[in-house]
């Protein structure tokens, strides 16, 4: 009797979480990840360098099509090098150089 109980315990403990969820008809819980607050960006938040790159003057959160991306002060943003799918430097050229 003790061997059967021990065997049942070992089999239950060895079951994967997915198998356990299926056995008990449990649904996984989705925990939302906090998103950084996105403030509107202004041309004055960035410095344009002589080589055409841009740098934030302070930490910023850049809205991209893949979600907000935090960028440290002084990071180099270069035309043709997208940040999470968005060419931020090209956008700054378009919006701030006019």
DAJO-V813670 format. One record per residue. N is the residue number from 0. RES is the residue in one small letter. PHI is phi in radians with two decimals (NA if undefined). NEAR is the number of other C-alpha atoms within 12 Angstrom. D_FIRST is the distance of its C-alpha to the first C-alpha in Angstrom with 2 decimals. Layout:
N&RES&PHI&NEAR&D_FIRST + N&RES&PHI&NEAR&D_FIRST
This chain:
0&x&NA&7&0.00 + 1&x&-1.11&8&3.80 + 2&x&-1.12&9&5.40 + 3&x&-1.13&10&5.22 + 4&x&-1.13&11&6.32 + 5&x&-1.13&12&8.61 + 6&x&-1.11&13&9.89 + 7&x&-1.11&14&10.74 + 8&x&-1.13&13&12.46 + 9&x&-1.10&12&14.35 + 10&x&-1.13&14&15.52 + 11&x&-1.17&16&16.69 + 12&x&-1.17&13&18.43 + 13&x&-1.46&13&20.10 + 14&x&-1.17&15&21.56 + 15&x&-1.26&12&25.28 + 16&x&-1.00&16&26.97 + 17&x&-1.15&14&28.70 + 18&x&-1.14&17&25.55 + 19&x&-1.10&17&24.07 + 20&x&-1.10&15&27.43 + 21&x&-1.18&13&27.45 + 22&x&-1.07&13&23.99 + 23&x&-1.78&11&25.15 + 24&x&0.94&11&28.76 + 25&x&-1.72&12&30.14 + 26&x&-1.72&13&33.65 + 27&x&-1.15&13&34.67 + 28&x&-1.62&7&36.93 + 29&x&-1.61&6&40.39 + 30&x&-1.80&6&41.83 + 31&x&-1.16&6&45.60 + 32&x&-1.53&7&47.17 + 33&x&-1.16&9&50.21 + 34&x&-1.81&14&53.46 + 35&x&-1.12&16&56.42 + 36&x&-1.17&15&59.28 + 37&x&-1.92&18&62.03 + 38&x&-1.66&15&65.55 + 39&x&-1.06&13&68.53 + 40&x&-1.56&24&69.91 + 41&x&-2.23&18&73.56 + 42&x&-0.99&23&75.83 + 43&x&-1.20&18&76.51 + 44&x&-1.39&24&72.85 + 45&x&-2.25&32&73.56 + 46&x&-2.01&26&76.05 + 47&x&-1.69&26&77.55 + 48&x&-1.59&18&78.27 + 49&x&-1.10&9&81.25 + 50&x&-1.49&13&79.04 + 51&x&1.62&18&77.86 + 52&x&-1.42&25&74.40 + 53&x&-2.16&32&73.27 + 54&x&-2.41&29&71.29 + 55&x&-1.19&29&69.95 + 56&x&-1.41&21&71.78 + 57&x&-2.62&18&68.67 + 58&x&-1.02&20&64.99 + 59&x&-2.30&27&64.83 + 60&x&-2.01&26&62.30 + 61&x&-1.66&35&63.60 + 62&x&-1.30&25&62.69 + 63&x&-2.19&20&61.90 + 64&x&-1.18&14&60.84 + 65&x&-1.75&13&57.34 + 66&x&1.95&19&57.13 + 67&x&-1.20&23&58.58 + 68&x&-2.23&24&58.85 + 69&x&-1.29&22&59.65 + 70&x&-2.26&27&62.43 + 71&x&-1.30&18&63.57 + 72&x&-1.03&18&67.19 + 73&x&1.52&19&69.15 + 74&x&-1.10&23&66.90 + 75&x&-1.56&24&69.11 + 76&x&-1.96&31&69.09 + 77&x&-2.06&24&70.93 + 78&x&-1.03&22&72.23 + 79&x&1.57&16&70.14 + 80&x&-1.98&17&67.03 + 81&x&-1.24&20&64.86 + 82&x&-1.87&27&62.56 + 83&x&0.87&18&59.50 + 84&x&1.55&17&61.64 + 85&x&-2.13&23&64.74 + 86&x&-1.44&23&67.90 + 87&x&-1.13&35&68.57 + 88&x&-1.09&33&71.65 + 89&x&-1.11&22&73.27 + 90&x&-1.12&28&72.63 + 91&x&-1.10&29&74.20 + 92&x&-1.03&23&77.18 + 93&x&-1.15&13&77.64 + 94&x&-1.48&15&77.24 + 95&x&-1.92&19&78.81 + 96&x&-1.73&16&81.58 + 97&x&-1.39&8&83.56
